Amino acid sequence: MKPFLSKSILVTRPAQRAEELILAILGFGGKAIGAPMMEIQKNKELMPERIAKTLRASDVVIFLSINAVEYSLIKSPALIPFVAQKQIFAIGESTATKIRSLGLDSFFPEKKATSEGLLELEGLDSQKIKSKNVAVLKGVGGRRKLKAVLEKRGASVANINCYKRISTNVSIKKALRASRIEVPDVIVSTSSAIVKILGKKIESEYLLSLYEVPMVVPSARVAQTARGLGFTGELIVAKGATTDAIINAVEDWVWRK
């Protein structure tokens, strides 16, 4: 017997990041419904030369997502030598794995794939980071906490906005109808930004019943965002946003039912 027991799972993460998860859901006997709430695009306003200049002057480089690695080092491999001699940090295991695929090592928080987790690492404490130049590779917008705390600890921080998040025009109602599903058994949302867009689409498409559907999220912070937006269903906090973490969380939920 396959562990997902034919449960229907609405996957809302960007299409570029969803394929592996969808294949895993199908492999475990679930029914995956792809409905990406956002897409990731390169920040065309940021030139590789500007990234290289910032990286060259930095002592520490922090990647806040797999997309930050994708839209910097992978899209512009000539940047890799500028990073190779730096102290590198990653927001979590999946980002560290992507960095490792380029032959680079990084430090990452093993328990909390968040800014708070990063700030708890010894290499970013006040004694180690004081007077250091730090480059943070990230998407346009997002939280300001990491930069603010590092600057308070005495670092000089430069944000490099490598990519931007764009809301899609995907219709959840059409995606469900195409899969012959009225209401999914569980939703997977892997960031606060996705949850916010999901909430807007639920309202605009009059799918209010989705507020009551259990949701898998990657952290307590995203769970808090979901609850604040009116999601009343069970919030299942996975141990991160990796495919393995999400699959394990869904499997645990299925067997608790």
N, C-alpha and C positions, 0 to 999 in steps of 0.2 A: 504494500500500500504506500502511495506517495504521500508525504507528510502534509501537504497543503489541502488535501481533500477537496479539490476543485473549487476552492474559495476564489472569489473574484477580487482582484487587487487593482485599484486605480493608481497608476504611477504618474506623478505630476512633475518629476524632475526634468531638466532640459533633455531633449532628444539626444544630444551629443554624449550625455552621461547615463542615459537610460537603457541602452541596448543590453549591456551586460546584466543588469538587474532583471530586465524582462525575460531574457533567456534563462536566468536562474529560476525565476518564478515558474516558468513553463516546465523546466526540468524537474521541479519539485511538485508538479501536479496542480499548480494553480492556474487561474485564468487572468492574464495580464491585460489591462486596458491602458494604453498609452494616451496620456493627455497632458503634454508638456505645457506648463504655465508660463515658461519663459524660455528664451533662447539666448545663447551667449555669442556676442560679437566682439571682434577686435576693436579696441579703441583707436580709431584711425588718426586721431589727433595727436597720438603719442608716437614719436619717431624712434626707431631703434638707437639712433645716435644719442638721443636724450637719455634713454635707458642706460646705455653704455657709460655715459658720462657720470650718471648717478651711482652706478654700480662700482665704477673705478674708484670713486671717492669714499666708498663705504667700507666699514670694518665688519659689519654684520648684515646679512641678507635674510629677510623673513618672507616666506611664501604663505599666503593666507588661503590658498585653495589649489586644487588640481588645475583649474582654469588659469590661475596666475602662472603656473609652470608652462602650461600649453601655449599661452599667448605672450610668453617672453622667450624662454630658452628653446622651446621646441619649434616655434614659428621663426625664431631668429637664432639659430645655433651658434652664430658668431659671438653671442653674448656669453656662452658657457665659460670661456677662459676668464672672463671678468668676475665670475662667481666662484670658480674652482678654488681660489686661494682665500676665500672669505669663510667666516663662521656662518653656517647656514642653519636656519630654523624652519620648521614646517608646522602648520596648524594642526595636523593630525597624521595618522598612519598612512592613509591613502595618498596624501600629498607627498609624504616622505618616500613612499614607494615609487611614485612618479619621478621624483628627483633622483632616486637611486638608479632608475633605469637609464639615466644620463651619465652614470658613473660618479655621482656626487653623493656625499654623506650629509645627513642633517640630523639635528636634534628635534624631537617632537614630544608633546605631552601624551603619555600613554593612556591616561584615564579621561581627560577632558579635551576634546578637539575644539577648543574655543580660545578666544583671546585671554580669558581668565586662566586657562590651562597653560598657555604660553608664558604668561607673566609669572607663573609659579616655578618655571624652570630656573635652575641655578645660574645658567649662562646669561639670563636676562635680569638678574637681581641688581640692586643698586650698586654694589661694589664692582660687579663685572661690566656693567653697561655704561657706567659714568664716563662722560667725555668721548664716547664712541659715536661714530657716524653709522646710522642704521637706515637701510633701504627696505621698505615694506612693499612687496608686490601684491596687488589686490585688484578688485574691480571698482568701477566708479561708484561712489556712494558708500554705503555700509557704515559700520560702527566706527566711532572715533576713540574708543577707550584705549586701545593698544598704543596708539601714538601719544595720547595724553599722558598715560602712566609712564611710558618710557622717557618722555621728555621731563616728567617730574623726577625721574630717577637720574637725570643728568645727561641723557643721550640727545643727539641731534638727529631727528627723524625726517626722512623724505618718503612720502607716499608715491608709488609708481602705479598709476591706474591703467593696467594692461588691457582690460576688457570692460564691456558694459553688459548689463542685463536688460533685455527687451521683452516686454510682455507679448505673448503670442495671441493670435486670433483663433486659437483652437477652441472649439465648442465642446464642453464636457457632455452636454446633452447628446450631441451627435456621436461622440466617442462611445458613450454608454449604449446608445441605440444600435450602433454598428456591431457591438458585442452582445446584443440582445440581453442587456443587463439594465434593470430599472434603478437599482441602488446597489453599489458595490459592497462587499463584505468588509473591506478595509481600504484605507487610503494611505499612500506613502508620500510624505512631503519632507524634503531634506534640507530646508532652510526657512528662516523666518520670511524672507522675501517671497518665496513660493507660497507659503501659507497666506500671506497678505493678498497676493493675486488670486489665489484660490477662493478666498472669501468674497472678493469682488465679483468673480465669475459666478459663484453660487447665487449671489444676490441678483445679478443681471439676467441669469438664465432661470431664475425662480426654482432653484433646486434646493430648497431649504432643508429637505430631509438629509442632505449630506452633512449638515452640521452635527448630526447625531451618529455618524459613522465612525467607528474606531479609526485612529490615525497613528501611523508609525512616524516618529520624529527622531532626529539624531541626537538631541540634547534636551536638557531641562529648560534651557532658554527658549528653544523653539516651541516646546510644549507650553510654556508660559505665554508666548505670543499667540498660539492657537486658542488657548483658553480665553485670553483677553479679547479675541475677535469673535467669540461666541460659539466656538466648537465645544459641544457638550458631550460628545462620545468619549470613550476611553482613549487616553493618550498613552501610547506604548513607546517608551523611551529606549531606543536602540543604543548600543555602545559605539556610536559614531555613524557616519554616513556611507561607509563602505558597503559594497554589495553583501559581503559576508555578515556584517553587523545587522543589516536590514533583514536579510533572510532568516537569521537566527531569531530576531525579534518577532517576525511573523510566525515562525514555527512555534515559538513558545506561546504566542497568543492563540494559535489554532488549537494546541493541545490543552489549553486552559478552558476552552469552550466546551 
